[in-house]
Amino acid sequence: MVQKQKVKRKTYHVNVKVIWKHRWIYLMLVPVLAYYIIFKYVPMYGIVMSFQDYNVFQGVFGSEWVGFEVFNRIFHNPNFWSAVKNTLVLNLLTLAVTFPLTIIVALMLNEVMNAKFKKITQSILYLPHFVSWVVVAGIATNMFAQRDGTINLLLNSAGVESIPFLSSNAWWIFTYVICNVWKEIGWGTIIYLAALTNVDESLYEAAYLDGATKFQRLIYITLPSIKSVVVTMLILQVSKMMTIGLDAPLLLGNDKVSGVSEVISTYVYRLGIENAHYSDSTAIGLFQSVVNIIILLVADKFAKAIGEDGII
């Protein structure tokens, strides 16, 4: 027993030494930890608003406790389920288009031999990610407007009738997906390009000597080498199926396409900010988080079932 205690003390002493040796590196974690504690964990006490008839003047600790009455109310509201459906449709379509295109673009960039051209191309592809959705919405309006939009003017000059990109449900979804692809496809390639740099070059050389074509090397070497990264990124993307940004649907949407543009984020915005139904909006936010966690766990378990490591 005495010997075991000595070993434990010695191990603890070594860990302290290691931490002290790298103290400045650990000190760099302090701002990150402070950010998450202050802005992510401390506000969690507000979750109790989901179970209250929240009153601004009485506050969280003074408002009446109503249990699951708020959830019962929103679950019986058809507008809520319409927003959930629209959120899932837009997220699934965006994922179905953006995810494979991101991998394809990364593979194409990886094949570029001219370093200068490759850097310029990457910079051009990354740039839209840093552009505000307000600007993107303005560009989209000028490009896709039915009367005087650039695309419709070109179509009219070719003898084709104007397309209602922003006033027809189906065309609005198409426009939304295209704008998301343009804005985020370059940014999404960063992780895949980093993974591609770790592929063993000797594998390509051996395959080349064996007579494998470039396409065969891509299929049998490149893609299997980044398979774990692809699965991890897919799990992370799927786990956000119930979450959608407020900016894009709110700025691109209008009354004519509210049937498809009204998503959970815009619905919560109108409930909480415009109508001051704070309990309802908080309950919807909690519902989103729970569903996202469930999707994450299911996706992770499926990844492990097919032989991948998963992320949990």
N, C-alpha and C positions, 0 to 999 in steps of 0.2 A: 504493500500500500504506500509505504514511504517513497519507494523508488518511482512509482507511478506519479505521485504528487510532484516529485522533483522534475520529472520529464515534462509535465504540464507547465510548471513554472518556467522552465527553460524555454519552451516553445513560445510562451506568452512574452518572455523577455526579448526573444529574437524578433517577434512581430513588431514590438514597440520600436526596436532599433531600426527595422526596415522602414517603418512609417516615419520616424524622425529623420532618417536619411533622405527620404523623398518628400519631406514636409512641404516644400514649395509647390510640388506637383499636386499634393492633396489639398493645399490651400486654394488652388485654382478651382476646386470643386465647390468651394463655399458659396460663390455667387449663384451657381446652378442649383445647389440644394436650397438656398434661400429663396430663389425664384419659385421653385416647385412647392415649397412649404407655404410661402405667403400667398401665392396666386392660385395654387391647385388644391392644397389640402385644407388650409384654413377656411376658405369659402364653402367647404363641404357641409358646414353646419346649416347652410341655407337649404339643404335637402329636406329638412323637416317642414318647409313651407308646402311641400307636396301633400302633407297630411294635415294641413291646417286651412281654415278659412282666413287666409292671411289678410291682415289689415296694416296698412303702411304706418298708421299712427300708433298702433299697439305694438308693432314689431314682432319679431320671431318668438320672443318669450311671452308675449301678451296675447297673441292671437288664439282663437278658439281651435281646439284639436278636433278634427272631424274624421280621422282614420282614412279609410280608402274611398271616401265619398268623392273626392276630386278625381281619382282614377276612374271610378264608375261613371262619372259625368263625361269625361273626355272619351272613354271607350264606347260610349253610346252616341257620340257625335259623328255623323257621317263625314263632316268636313275633315276631321282628324284622319280618318282612314283613307280619304282621298289624297291627303297630303302624304301619308305613308306610302301609298301606291306610287304617286308621282316621284317621290324620293328614290324608291327602289328602281323604278323604270329608268330614270335619268342616270343613276349611279351604275346600274348594270350595263346600260348601253355605252356609257363613257368608258367603263372598264373593259368591255368587250372590244372596243376600238383602240383605246389608248394603250392598253397593256401589251398586246402583241406588236403594235407599231413601235413602241418604245424599244423593245428588244431588237426589232428589225433595224431601226435607225442606229442603235448601238453597234450592231454587227457590221453595218455598212461603214460607219465611221472607223471601226477597228481595222477595216481593210484598206483605208486610205493611207498611202505610203508617204505622200508629201506632208511633212510635219506642219509647215506654215499654213497650207490650205486646210488641214485638219483643225488647227487651232481657230482659224477664222470661222470655219463652218460651225464648230462647237459654240463659239461665242454668239453667233447669229441665232443658233437654236436655243441657247440658254436665255437670251435677252427677254423674250416675252414673259418668262416667269416673274420677272421683276416689275412688269408693267401692271399698274393698278387695274382692277376690274372696271373702274369708272372709265378709264381710258379705253379699255378693250370694248366695253359696251358702246362707247361713242363711235369707235371704229366700225364695230359690227352694224350699228344703225346706219352709218353712211354707206357701208358696203351692201347691206341687205334690204334697205328700205324699198318698199314696193313701187313707189312713184319715181323717186329720183336717186335710188341707190345705184352705186357703180355697176354692180353685177346685172341688175335689171335693165339699166341703160344699154349695156353691151348686148344683152339678149334682145332688147327691142330693136337695136340697130341691125341685128341678124334676122329680124322678122319673127322672133319668138315672144310670146306673151309674158308679161311680168309674173314672177313667182312670189306668192305671199310668204316670204321667209319668216317674218315676224308677226304675222296675223293668222296663220293657219297652224293648228295643233301639231300636225305631223312635221311640217316644215320648220316650226319653231324648235322642236326637239332636235332635228337635224342641225340647225344653226347652233344650238347650245352645245351639242357634242363637238362640232367643228371648232368652235371657239375654245373649248377646253383642250382639244387636241393641239391646236396651234400654240396655246399658252403653256402647256405643261410637258409636251412630248420631249423637248430638249432637256429639260431639267431631270426628267426621269431616266435619261440615259447615263447619268453620272455614275451611279452604283454599278450598272452593268459594264461600263467601260473599265471601271476599277477592277471588277472581277475578271474581265478578259485579259488584263495585264498579268494575272497570276497563272494563266494557262501555260503549261510547259511547252516551250518551243520545240523540244526534241520530239514530241509527239507529232507535230506537223511535219518535221523533217523525215521522220520514219514513214509516215503515211505518204508523203510525196515520193519517196524512194520506192514505195510499194505500188505506185501508180494511181493513187487516189486523186480524184479531181478536187477542185476547190470546194465544190458543193458537198462532196462526200466528207471532206475534212470538217466542213461546217457542221454537218449532221452527226458525225460519229466522234468528233473530238471537241469542238467548241461548245455546242449546246450541252452535252453531258457534263462538261467541266464547270459550267455555270448553273447547272440544274438546281443545286441547293439554294443559290441566290434567287433564282426565279421563283422557286416555291416559297421562300421567305417573303419576298416582295408581294407575291400573290396573296398570301395569308394576311399580310398587313393591309392590303387594299380591300380584301373581302371583309375584314373586320370593321371597316368604316362604311358599310352599306347603308346604315341608317343615319349617317351623318352627311350633311351636304352644306356647302358654304352658303352664306346669305347673299353675298354680293351678286353672283352671276344670275340666279333666278330673279332676284328683286330688280336688277338693273335692266336685264334683257326682257323680262316679262311685261305684260300689259293686260288690260281687261279682256281683250279678245282671246287670249290664250291662257287665262287663269285656270282653266280646267287641267292643264298640264304643267303650268309654271308654279302653281301653289304647292310648295314643298314644306317639309317640317320646319325648316329654319324660318321661312317667310310666315308660316302659320303661327309659330311661337312669337315672332316679332310683332305681328298684329295683335295677338292675344296679350302679350306682356307690355309692350311699349305703347301701342295705340289704345288698347282697351283696359289696361291696368289689371288684367286677370293674372296676377303673379303666381297664385297657387297652381293654376292650370298649366301655365308655361313651364314652371319648375317640374311639375309631374311629367310633362312630356319629355323634358330634358333627361329626367331620371329613367324614363322608359327607354329612351334612345340608348343611354349608356348600358343598361342591363342587356338589351337585345344585342348590342355590339359585342359585349363580353361573351355572350352565349355563342354568337357567330364565330368569334375568335377561337374559343375553345373547341368548337366543332371542326373548324378548318384545321386547327393544329392537330387534333386527333386524327383527322383524315390524312394529313401529311405524314404522320408517323405510321399510319396503317399501310401506306404505299412505300415505306422504306426510307423516308426522309427524317431528319432530326427534329423538324418543327422549330418553334421559337420559345416554347415553355418547357 
